[in-house]
Amino acid sequence: MNVNPITRLDYPDPDVIRVEDTYYMVSTTMHFMPGCEILQSFDLVHWEHVTYVYETLDHTDAQQLKSGHNIYGQGMWAASLRYHEGRFYICFVANDTRKTYLYTSEKIDGPWKKQLIEGFYHDGSLLFDEDGRNYIVYGNDEIWITELNEDLTAPKKDGLHRLLVSDHKNPKLGYEGSHIQKINGYYYIFLIHSLRDRWMRTEACFYSDSLEGEFTGGDVLCDDRGYCGQGVAQGGIVDTPDGKWYAMLFQDSGAVGRIPILVPVTWKDHFPVFGQNGHVPEEIEVHSTRPGYIYQPLVGSDDFCNGLLPRWQFNHDPDPRYYHLDASQGTYTITTREVCTELTQAVNTLTQRMSYPSCAAEVTVDASALKEGDVAGLCALQSCYAAVGITKHHGKYEVLMLDKKEDGILDMTEGTVVESHQMDFRLEADFCNMKDEARCYYRVNKGDWLPIGTVHKLYFKLDHFTGCRFGLFCYAAEETGGSACFRDFKYYDVDEIS
């Protein structure tokens, strides 16, 4: 038996397809680069990294954290993944550039060809119909369908364009998160919205026997799995080789992010029935198309001796001139590029997703090349972040904790002077039942771990719109050109924390 949630990591807005015996999933990566990560599975429960679709998008100042600009809460959202006539298609919008991107490839691991679709299609979903016509379904509150031209670069002149369904003026959240699929001659649109009387993500489905006809349906899942009133919704459905159906949705889980949930689907009178008696089962029996397959972990420790592993993503565009990966020495070095007043504006911060229900990380930092006022260390990256690090103050090294509150106020613990320029840092996070707390530690010369600062409250907020991540950072508060060297990153999940 396999237990929800799937991955235990922040993979929101999933779209899943099957090609022969392999399932592929794409999800929102927003401001992290490289972006648009694709995972693969042979049983819909265990997943591993396959590729990133792009290294960077458009190199704007905001994407590169230049001059105070950023794309937090924006970037790449809610991709549509399709396979049609021997080619993979990925379509998504970027909310900072207000563009709709389309990437295509003959192989799932690329190379991917980039183009634009004229227009902006919120949460768009592609449909390739059997008659050779192409469509995109999209919108929020109101869900529209637009026929695209043959090469998918723009709406087709005089093509189909119509409103399909609406949840107009929903005070919480109207319909969005479109997923359109054609199954056994019927067109199905899967959507997310909220209950009107309270915040509760809910999955809906509407269907029709033609794109010109009326779409009928309604809610198909309204369940929080008994978890903090957080509903399970948004995603499409996929079949197995033996004819079973599943939906891959997600659930808000507090500061750790939005985690995929697998839901069995059955059929009654051509309409999908989600879950068991209206609920998401905790245990699901699935069958692997490749029994015994060993998956590579999506997060984990790194000695930096094997290049930059795909479990890492940069916060915004990296600047290769200001970081260095030395595989022979097992180090990752960040050099400061410009003076920052905020950790969140530091370029080349390297991140990994945190895992539910709890996790911890450790790293060794060599601060011998810091300049006056520089800060380097390990953080829980979000807008109200926690960080433990080392700084150079009046020529001496000090350990400190940065504690960014929900109200935007940054508290900095009084620095503790240390004799060594090399320090170990540890950060623990507890997300169980949305407790969402972080604790920071340091140690000198491999001695005992010493707590520093206060217990920090983490939050999932719309300004960043992503789950909390571990981050390795270095930024300059006074002058540029200083650097910090990171080695021996260790990642612990709930089963390894003592």
Protein Blocks (a to p, Z undefined) as FASTA:
>chain_A
ZZddehjiacehiacddehjaccddddekjaccehiadddfeomaccdfbdfbfblnopa
klnopghiacehiajehiadddeehiacdddddfklopacddddfbfnbpadddddedjd
ehiacdddfkopacddedehiacdddddfkopaccehiacddfbdcehiakbgcehiacd
deehiacdddddddfkbccddddddddfbfkbccedddfbdcehhpghiaceeidddddf
kopacddddddebjnopcddddddddeehiacehjehiacfbdcdddfbghiacddfbdc
dehlnojafkbccehjadfklgccdfknopacdddfbdcfbfklpghiacdddddfbdcd
dddddfklpcehiacddddddfbdcddddddeehiacdddddddfkopacdddddddfbf
bdcddddddfehhlopadddddeehiacddehjdddddddfklopacddddddddfkbgh
iacddehiacddfklpZZ
